[in-house]
Amino acid sequence: MPKSALENVVVASFNNLKSVENRFKQYPGQIAAIILEPILMNVVYASATWFSPGLRDICNKNGALLIFDEVKTARSWPGAAPANFSA
């Protein structure tokens, strides 16, 4: 990956909503989306039950997209993407 691509990526801590909120405060109006794996498949580590809904709320408040990477996540973890989890 080119180093220049990483210059436009902001990283926040997994399972830490305060970290995500702080990034939106640090870069107001500049974050278009949050992209993550709800379950880190390489280490089989799931997000806390409150993390995904919290991200949804933060994205809604800031006009950002919430994108879950890895379709296999929804198939391997019941409730990873609940039916009522919408924008």
N, C-alpha and C positions, 0 to 999 in steps of 0.2 A: 504494500500500500504506500502510495507516495506520502511523504511527510506533509506536503501541502494540504492533503485531504484531512489530516488530523487537526490542522489549525482551525477548522470549523466545527470541531466536535467538543462538546462540553461534557464532562464526566461527573456523575453523582454516585453516591454510595447505594448499593443494593440493599433493600429492606430498610431504608432510612429516608422517610418522607421529608424530614427537616433539611437534609442534604439537597434534595430535589427542589424544595421551596427556595432555599438559599441561592441555587443556580438561577432560578427565574428572577429573583431579586437582583442578582449580580448582572444579569444580561436581560434587562426588561425589553420586551418586544422583539427579541432576537432569537428565541428558541421556537422552532417550527414544530418539533416533534420529540417525543420520548420513544426510543426504540430499545426493547429489551427482550430477553428470554425470561418468561415468568418462572421457569424451572431451569436452572443452570445445568444442562444435561451432562456436561463434561465432569461435573462434580456431584450431580444428583442432589442439588440443593434447591429447595422450593422457596418461593417468596412467602412471607408471612401472610395470613389470611386477610389482613387489613391493608396490605401494601398495594395490590392492584386497584382496589376501589379508591384508595387514597390518591394514587397516580391519576386515575380518571378525574377525580375532583380537581386536582391541580391543573391538569390539562384543560378542563372545561373553563376554569377561572382565567386561564392565560391564553386561550384560543389556540392551543397546540394539539396536534394529533397524538394519540397513544397507539403505538404499533407493537404488537407482540410478534417476535420472530420465532420461527420453528413451529410448524404445524404439529409436529410430533408431541409437543408439550401438551396440547389439548387432548390428545388421544391417550397419553400415558398418565395423566393426573386428573382424577375426577374433580370437577369444580374449578379447574384451572381457568376456564373461560365460561362462566355461568351465562345461561340464556338471558338473564335480566341485566347483564353487564353491557350497557349500550351508551352511546354518546349523549 
